[in-house]
Amino acid sequence: MTGNNRRGLILQERDRHLLRELAEIRVIDREQAKLVAGFGSTTRANVRLLALVRAGLLKRLFLGTIAGGRKALYALSLQGAKLLDLPYRAPRRRHDEVLVADFFVAHQLAVNEIYCTLKHRPIPVPEAQFIKWASFSKPIDGARSLIPDGYVEILAGKSIAAFLEIDLGHESQKVWKAKLQGYLRYAVSGQFESGFTQPRFRVLVIANSERRAEAIRALAGSLTEKVFWFSTFSLINSDGFWSSVWVRPRDTQRQPLW
């Protein structure tokens, strides 16, 4: 069923696209919804999102802000998932619940910022193409516990295959060391090439501060000079994801991914 629902809403292709995207990225704010679904204005986005909420196809949440206000967030509802036969991976939060210090949701929104940049914004590299994105609910390394925040493939003359790791300052150095070691084991195991049909991968680590990025980079530098690339949200927001905002484990010279 992809036509009218029980409340009389005529489901448009843009609505279907938004629901399919939410099956992948779980939760979005209004600005991300505008970019993902191609809304031309904030007013139009607000009206349509509210209509989808009232039709029961989206679940609405509220995130408390530092200023004391509330920001609306949207996730795929169970009804919306069933309507388009989509996997249901929304945060386990009540409809219209007000979230305070919800690390899972904050982390997912940060992941989505990079997802939107990679898939829905122009790539300022000649003939570059977004190829694929993957999310993970299970470890990629078999019985171990390596679950990346995302995976992307970009093609522009040569292919870039990269796992994404977002750090908002909530994980200890011990956790990060185990994660770095897990990626290094995975790189030499042969599992990546057989599973993703790519010869090699990078790990893009994006931190919420220069201090955090440097701490993780130093830890990686004690293990390897390869695989990992480091940046921060502030650098990416100011200079651009594809600019010279990346450093390697043992080199502080900023460089682009290409």
Buried (B, 14 or more C-beta within 10 A) or exposed (E): EEEEBEEEBEBEEEBBEBBBBBBBBBBBBBBBBBBBBEBEEEEEBBEBBBBBBEBBBBBBBBBBEEEEEEBBBBBBBEBBBEBBEBEEBBBEBEEEBEBEEBEEBBBBBBBBBBBBBBBBEEBEBEEBEBEEBEBEEEBBBEEEEBBBBBBBBBBBEEEBBBBBBBBBEEBEEEEBBBBBBBBBEBBEEEBBEEEBEBEEBBBBBBBBBEEBBBBBBEBBBEBBEBBBBBBBBBBBEEBBBBBBBBBBBEEEEBEEBE
